[in-house]
Amino acid sequence: MKSIYNFSAGPAILHPSVVKATSDATIEFQDTGMGLMEMSHRSQPVVDMVSETDNLVRKLLKLPDSYKVLFLQGGASLQFCMVPMNLLGKGQVADYTNTGTWSQKAINEAMIYGKVNVISSSKDSNYNYIPKELNQSDNSQYLHLTSNNTIFGTQWNSFPTPASKESYLVADMSSDIFSREFDIRDFGLIYAGAQKNIGPAGVTLVIIRESILQSVTRDIPTMMQYQTHINKESMFNTPPVMSIYAVNQSLHWLDSIGGVSNMEVNNKRKAKKLYDEIERNSLFNCPVHEDDRSIMNVPFVFNDELDEANFLDYCADRGLYTLKGHRSVGGFRASIYNAMPEEGVDALIDAMQDYEKKF
């Protein structure tokens, strides 16, 4: 078979070792005679696996003991409401940045529970940059941002500081978690749907500083309380065991190749190669401001009115799949997450160069 490179924005590419291990575990897990998805989440092998995954998250992100690791369900979309439900009391204010579709959805949910101050927005330019001027509140509970915007290909290359010393950052890191180093101590809470950079759909990673809880007095359904899941170590209800195992294997692979710091170097090198080709190639351009370009999701468009479908077919014939851009941007989008090998980026660059020769 020819090599296939999957540039999908999510669900997305996984390292071959992760796919193999997860496949094997469906047949038999750790010599138990049972497949992992048949096993009780209360069984010792599963409990140990989830605990190991927790420890891998802690090791790779250098988490202090004051932070708890949760494996929840509902994707980042459920976190859009769980965050303000647990952290934003009635009459309190939270600062939100609006840098894309998912930021806007988070804003809409937060407005149900408290006052939302949209401190910056790039909506007027179809979200092609990260606004740096932030009109923050003096008394905000937290500052929410989307660290990487999958659809529009922008990324916070450095994180803002909340105006209040009592405030903290909250971030949706669904599409760039474990792709680069950051200081967790700046954040009160981070959430990430696994299906873009660390695993399949079905599990959502939440990292929370436990001390930020207990400040909201509203009645919250038991299942929607972070404290419930902290107390039960992500086992309050049946967790998505297979998805957690795939994350476990992704983190083992990441650890084996030098961790987040080494992965950041790899990711920046891959992204630079692709952006350099887009800039050089007479057929393409990138609509994102140069200072805010993502190292995970690279959108690019034709300079002239060429046939996009023809280029997509041309790439597919070379084993380069799911490069169609989101309808909000058009053109093309290459998602080059952690598991995308550099050879895949090189193959896409070769296709772009050969296509240019045709014109």
C-alpha positions as CSV (number, residue, x, y, z in Angstrom):
1,M,0.0,0.0,0.0
2,K,1.1,3.5,-0.7
3,S,1.6,5.8,2.3
4,I,-1.5,7.7,3.4
5,Y,-1.3,11.0,5.3
6,N,-4.4,12.1,7.0
7,F,-4.5,15.9,7.5
8,S,-8.0,15.9,9.1
9,A,-8.6,18.6,11.8
10,G,-10.3,16.0,14.0
11,P,-10.9,13.2,14.6
12,A,-7.3,13.2,13.5
13,I,-4.2,11.2,12.9
14,L,-2.8,9.0,15.6
15,H,0.7,7.5,15.8
16,P,0.8,3.9,14.4
17,S,1.9,2.5,17.7
18,V,-1.2,3.9,19.4
19,V,-3.5,2.4,16.8
20,K,-1.8,-1.0,17.1
21,A,-1.9,-1.0,20.9
22,T,-5.5,0.0,21.0
23,S,-6.4,-2.5,18.4
24,D,-4.7,-5.3,20.3
25,A,-6.3,-4.2,23.6
26,T,-9.8,-4.7,22.0
27,I,-9.0,-8.4,21.6
28,E,-7.1,-9.0,24.9
29,F,-5.8,-6.6,27.6
30,Q,-2.8,-7.5,29.7
31,D,-3.2,-11.3,29.5
32,T,-6.7,-11.1,31.2
33,G,-8.4,-13.2,28.5
34,M,-10.8,-10.2,27.9
35,G,-10.8,-7.3,25.6
36,L,-10.5,-3.9,27.3
37,M,-13.9,-2.6,26.2
38,E,-15.5,-5.7,27.8
39,M,-13.8,-5.0,31.2
40,S,-15.4,-3.3,34.2
41,H,-14.1,0.1,34.9
42,R,-13.9,-1.0,38.5
43,S,-11.5,-3.9,37.6
44,Q,-7.9,-3.5,38.8
45,P,-6.3,-3.5,35.4
46,V,-8.6,-0.6,34.2
47,V,-8.2,1.4,37.4
48,D,-4.4,1.0,37.1
49,M,-4.4,2.1,33.5
50,V,-6.4,5.2,34.3
51,S,-4.1,6.0,37.2
52,E,-1.1,5.6,34.9
53,T,-2.6,7.9,32.4
54,D,-3.1,10.5,35.1
55,N,0.5,10.2,36.1
56,L,1.6,10.6,32.4
57,V,-0.3,13.8,32.1
58,R,1.3,15.0,35.3
59,K,4.8,14.1,34.2
60,L,4.6,15.5,30.7
61,L,3.0,18.8,31.8
62,K,4.9,19.1,35.1
63,L,1.7,19.4,37.2
64,P,2.0,20.4,40.9
65,D,0.0,18.3,43.3
66,S,-2.5,21.2,43.6
67,Y,-3.9,20.3,40.2
68,K,-6.3,17.5,39.6
69,V,-6.5,15.5,36.3
70,L,-10.0,14.4,35.1
71,F,-11.2,12.3,32.2
72,L,-14.7,13.4,31.4
73,Q,-17.1,13.1,28.5
74,G,-19.1,15.5,26.4
75,G,-16.2,17.1,24.6
76,A,-15.1,20.7,24.9
77,S,-18.6,21.7,24.1
78,L,-19.8,20.4,27.5
79,Q,-17.0,22.3,29.1
80,F,-18.3,25.6,27.6
81,C,-21.1,25.4,30.2
82,M,-19.4,23.4,33.0
83,V,-16.7,26.1,33.4
84,P,-19.1,29.0,34.1
85,M,-21.5,26.8,36.0
86,N,-18.8,25.9,38.5
87,L,-16.6,29.0,38.4
88,L,-18.9,32.0,37.6
89,G,-21.4,33.0,40.2
90,K,-24.6,35.0,39.6
91,G,-23.6,38.7,39.2
92,Q,-19.9,37.9,38.8
93,V,-18.0,38.7,35.6
94,A,-15.6,36.7,33.5
95,D,-13.4,37.9,30.7
96,Y,-13.6,36.1,27.4
97,T,-11.5,36.5,24.2
98,N,-13.3,35.9,20.9
99,T,-10.9,34.4,18.4
100,G,-13.1,32.0,16.5
101,T,-16.1,29.7,16.4
102,W,-15.4,27.8,19.5
103,S,-14.6,30.9,21.5
104,Q,-18.0,32.3,20.5
105,K,-19.8,29.1,21.6
106,A,-18.0,29.3,24.9
107,I,-19.1,32.9,25.3
108,N,-22.7,32.1,24.5
109,E,-22.8,29.4,27.2
110,A,-21.1,31.6,29.9
111,M,-23.7,34.3,29.4
112,I,-26.3,31.9,30.9
113,Y,-24.6,31.9,34.3
114,G,-23.0,35.3,34.8
115,K,-21.8,38.5,33.2
116,V,-19.4,38.0,30.2
117,N,-17.0,40.8,29.2
118,V,-15.7,40.1,25.7
119,I,-12.3,41.7,26.1
120,S,-11.2,41.3,22.5
121,S,-12.5,40.0,19.1
122,S,-11.2,39.4,15.6
123,K,-14.6,38.5,14.3
124,D,-14.6,41.5,12.0
125,S,-11.7,40.1,10.0
126,N,-13.0,36.5,9.9
127,Y,-10.7,35.6,12.8
128,N,-7.5,35.8,10.9
129,Y,-5.4,37.2,13.8
130,I,-5.2,37.2,17.6
131,P,-6.1,40.6,19.0
132,K,-3.5,41.8,21.5
133,E,-5.4,44.7,23.1
134,L,-7.5,43.3,25.9
135,N,-10.1,45.4,27.7
136,Q,-10.1,43.4,30.9
137,S,-12.3,43.8,33.9
138,D,-10.8,44.7,37.3
139,N,-12.9,42.1,39.1
140,S,-13.1,39.2,36.6
141,Q,-13.3,35.7,38.1
142,Y,-11.2,34.3,35.2
143,L,-9.9,35.0,31.7
144,H,-11.0,32.5,29.1
145,L,-9.2,31.9,25.8
146,T,-9.0,29.3,23.0
147,S,-5.3,28.6,22.7
148,N,-5.5,27.3,19.1
149,N,-8.2,28.0,16.6
150,T,-8.7,24.8,14.5
151,I,-10.9,26.4,11.9
152,F,-9.0,29.6,11.3
153,G,-5.4,28.6,12.0
154,T,-4.5,31.1,14.7
155,Q,-2.8,30.4,17.9
156,W,-1.9,32.3,21.1
157,N,1.9,32.2,20.9
158,S,2.1,33.8,24.4
159,F,-0.6,33.9,26.9
160,P,-2.1,37.1,28.5
161,T,-2.0,37.9,32.2
162,P,-5.3,38.5,34.0
163,A,-5.8,42.0,35.2
164,S,-6.6,40.9,38.8
165,K,-4.2,39.0,41.0
166,E,-7.2,36.9,42.2
167,S,-8.1,35.9,38.6
168,Y,-6.6,33.1,36.5
169,L,-6.6,31.8,33.0
170,V,-9.0,29.2,31.7
171,A,-8.2,27.7,28.3
172,D,-9.7,25.4,25.7
173,M,-6.6,23.6,24.5
174,S,-8.4,20.9,22.5
175,S,-6.2,21.3,19.4
176,D,-2.8,22.0,20.8
177,I,-2.5,20.3,24.2
178,F,0.9,18.5,24.5
179,S,2.2,20.3,21.4
180,R,4.3,22.9,23.2
181,E,5.5,23.8,26.7
182,F,3.6,26.3,28.9
183,D,3.5,27.1,32.6
184,I,0.5,25.4,34.2
185,R,0.7,27.7,37.2
186,D,-0.8,30.5,35.1
187,F,-4.0,28.5,34.6
188,G,-6.8,27.6,36.9
189,L,-8.4,25.2,34.5
190,I,-7.5,23.7,31.1
191,Y,-9.8,21.5,29.0
192,A,-9.2,19.6,25.8
193,G,-11.2,17.2,23.7
194,A,-8.9,14.4,22.9
195,Q,-9.8,13.8,19.3
196,K,-7.5,16.4,17.8
197,N,-4.1,15.8,19.3
198,I,-4.0,13.0,21.8
199,G,-6.6,10.4,21.1
200,P,-10.0,9.5,19.7
201,A,-13.3,11.2,20.4
202,G,-15.0,10.1,23.6
203,V,-12.8,11.5,26.4
204,T,-12.1,15.1,27.4
205,L,-9.1,15.9,29.5
206,V,-9.7,18.5,32.3
207,I,-6.9,19.8,34.5
208,I,-8.0,22.0,37.4
209,R,-6.5,23.7,40.4
210,E,-8.8,22.4,43.1
211,S,-8.6,25.6,45.1
212,I,-10.7,27.6,42.6
213,L,-13.7,25.6,43.4
214,Q,-16.3,26.2,46.1
215,S,-16.7,29.9,45.3
216,V,-20.1,29.4,43.5
217,T,-23.2,28.9,45.7
218,R,-25.7,27.8,43.0
219,D,-27.1,24.3,43.0
220,I,-25.3,22.3,40.3
221,P,-26.4,18.8,39.2
222,T,-24.1,16.2,40.7
223,M,-22.8,15.0,37.3
224,M,-21.9,18.6,36.4
225,Q,-19.7,19.4,39.5
226,Y,-16.0,19.1,39.0
227,Q,-15.7,18.2,42.7
228,T,-17.8,15.1,42.1
229,H,-15.3,13.8,39.6
230,I,-12.3,14.9,41.6
231,N,-13.6,12.9,44.6
232,K,-14.3,9.8,42.5
233,E,-11.0,10.1,40.5
234,S,-12.9,10.2,37.2
235,M,-14.9,7.1,38.2
236,F,-18.2,8.6,39.3
237,N,-19.9,7.1,36.2
238,T,-18.5,4.6,33.7
239,P,-15.7,6.4,31.9
240,P,-14.8,6.0,28.2
241,V,-12.2,3.4,28.9
242,M,-11.0,2.7,25.3
243,S,-10.6,6.4,24.6
244,I,-8.6,6.8,27.8
245,Y,-6.4,3.9,26.8
246,A,-5.6,5.5,23.4
247,V,-4.7,8.7,25.2
248,N,-2.5,6.6,27.5
249,Q,-0.7,5.1,24.6
250,S,-0.3,8.5,22.9
251,L,1.3,9.9,26.0
252,H,3.6,6.9,26.3
253,W,4.7,7.5,22.8
254,L,5.2,11.2,23.5
255,D,7.3,10.4,26.6
256,S,9.4,8.0,24.6
257,I,10.5,10.6,22.1
258,G,11.6,13.2,24.6
259,G,8.3,14.7,25.9
260,V,6.6,18.0,25.2
261,S,9.8,20.0,24.8
262,N,11.1,17.8,22.0
263,M,7.7,17.7,20.4
264,E,7.5,21.5,20.3
265,V,10.8,21.6,18.3
266,N,9.4,19.0,15.9
267,N,6.1,20.8,15.5
268,K,7.7,24.2,14.8
269,R,10.0,22.7,12.2
270,K,7.1,21.0,10.4
271,A,5.1,24.2,10.5
272,K,7.9,26.4,9.3
273,K,8.5,24.1,6.3
274,L,4.9,24.3,5.2
275,Y,4.5,28.1,5.8
276,D,7.7,28.7,3.9
277,E,6.4,26.8,0.9
278,I,3.1,28.6,1.0
279,E,5.0,31.9,1.0
280,R,7.3,30.8,-1.8
281,N,4.7,29.1,-4.0
282,S,3.1,31.4,-6.6
283,L,-0.2,29.6,-6.4
284,F,-0.9,29.9,-2.7
285,N,-1.1,32.2,0.2
286,C,-2.0,32.0,3.9
287,P,-4.8,34.3,5.1
288,V,-3.5,34.3,8.8
289,H,-1.4,37.2,10.2
290,E,2.2,35.9,10.3
291,D,2.7,36.5,14.1
292,D,-0.4,34.5,15.0
293,R,-0.1,31.4,12.8
294,S,-0.8,28.0,14.3
295,I,1.7,25.2,14.3
296,M,-1.2,22.7,14.4
297,N,-3.6,23.9,11.7
298,V,-2.4,25.6,8.5
299,P,-5.0,27.1,6.2
300,F,-4.0,28.2,2.7
301,V,-5.9,29.4,-0.3
302,F,-5.3,29.9,-4.0
303,N,-4.1,33.3,-5.1
304,D,-6.2,33.1,-8.2
305,E,-9.5,31.4,-9.0
306,L,-8.2,27.9,-9.7
307,D,-10.1,24.7,-9.3
308,E,-9.9,23.7,-5.6
309,A,-11.5,20.3,-6.2
310,N,-8.9,19.5,-8.9
311,F,-6.1,20.2,-6.4
312,L,-7.8,18.1,-3.7
313,D,-8.1,15.2,-6.2
314,Y,-4.4,15.7,-7.2
315,C,-3.4,15.4,-3.5
316,A,-5.6,12.4,-2.9
317,D,-4.0,10.6,-5.8
318,R,-0.8,11.0,-3.8
319,G,-2.2,9.7,-0.6
320,L,-2.8,13.2,0.9
321,Y,-6.3,13.2,2.4
322,T,-8.7,15.6,4.1
323,L,-7.1,18.8,3.0
324,K,-10.3,20.7,2.2
325,G,-10.6,23.9,4.2
326,H,-13.4,24.7,6.6
327,R,-16.4,26.3,4.9
328,S,-15.8,29.5,7.0
329,V,-12.4,30.0,5.4
330,G,-12.5,28.0,2.1
331,G,-9.4,26.8,0.3
332,F,-7.3,24.2,2.1
333,R,-6.3,23.3,5.6
334,A,-3.4,21.0,6.7
335,S,-3.7,19.8,10.3
336,I,-0.2,18.7,11.3
337,Y,-0.7,17.5,14.9
338,N,1.9,15.7,17.0
339,A,1.3,12.4,15.2
340,M,1.8,13.8,11.7
341,P,5.3,12.7,10.6
342,E,7.5,15.2,8.9
343,E,7.4,13.0,5.9
344,G,3.7,13.8,5.5
345,V,4.5,17.5,5.4
346,D,7.3,16.9,2.9
347,A,4.9,14.9,0.7
348,L,2.4,17.8,0.8
349,I,5.1,20.3,-0.1
350,D,6.2,18.1,-3.0
351,A,2.6,18.0,-4.3
352,M,2.3,21.8,-4.0
353,Q,5.5,22.3,-6.0
354,D,4.5,19.8,-8.7
355,Y,1.1,21.4,-9.0
356,E,2.7,24.8,-9.4
357,K,4.7,23.5,-12.4
358,K,1.4,22.5,-14.1
359,F,0.6,26.3,-14.2
